[in-house]
Amino acid sequence: MISHKLVLELKQILEEDYGAKLSLEEVYEIGSSWISFVELLVKIEQKQICKKQS
């Protein structure tokens, strides 16, 4: 779960760097998706490390 503070920071970054005027709900969805994606990448990497150690 992404905190409200991080949603606001992400919203500011998207507005300043990309000119994207998004609602808080849209920014929350983007942030949550990014977190899920990174979590998936970490799980994949951990599985690969475990296979190499076996």
Secondary structure as a PSIPRED ss2 file (coil, helix, strand):
# PSIPRED VFORMAT (PSIPRED V4.0)

   1 M C   1.000  0.000  0.000
   2 I C   1.000  0.000  0.000
   3 S C   1.000  0.000  0.000
   4 H H   0.000  1.000  0.000
   5 K H   0.000  1.000  0.000
   6 L H   0.000  1.000  0.000
   7 V H   0.000  1.000  0.000
   8 L H   0.000  1.000  0.000
   9 E H   0.000  1.000  0.000
  10 L H   0.000  1.000  0.000
  11 K H   0.000  1.000  0.000
  12 Q H   0.000  1.000  0.000
  13 I H   0.000  1.000  0.000
  14 L H   0.000  1.000  0.000
  15 E H   0.000  1.000  0.000
  16 E H   0.000  1.000  0.000
  17 D H   0.000  1.000  0.000
  18 Y H   0.000  1.000  0.000
  19 G C   1.000  0.000  0.000
  20 A C   1.000  0.000  0.000
  21 K C   1.000  0.000  0.000
  22 L C   1.000  0.000  0.000
  23 S C   1.000  0.000  0.000
  24 L H   0.000  1.000  0.000
  25 E H   0.000  1.000  0.000
  26 E H   0.000  1.000  0.000
  27 V H   0.000  1.000  0.000
  28 Y H   0.000  1.000  0.000
  29 E H   0.000  1.000  0.000
  30 I H   0.000  1.000  0.000
  31 G H   0.000  1.000  0.000
  32 S H   0.000  1.000  0.000
  33 S H   0.000  1.000  0.000
  34 W H   0.000  1.000  0.000
  35 I H   0.000  1.000  0.000
  36 S H   0.000  1.000  0.000
  37 F H   0.000  1.000  0.000
  38 V H   0.000  1.000  0.000
  39 E H   0.000  1.000  0.000
  40 L H   0.000  1.000  0.000
  41 L H   0.000  1.000  0.000
  42 V H   0.000  1.000  0.000
  43 K H   0.000  1.000  0.000
  44 I H   0.000  1.000  0.000
  45 E H   0.000  1.000  0.000
  46 Q H   0.000  1.000  0.000
  47 K H   0.000  1.000  0.000
  48 Q H   0.000  1.000  0.000
  49 I H   0.000  1.000  0.000
  50 C H   0.000  1.000  0.000
  51 K H   0.000  1.000  0.000
  52 K H   0.000  1.000  0.000
  53 Q H   0.000  1.000  0.000
  54 S C   1.000  0.000  0.000
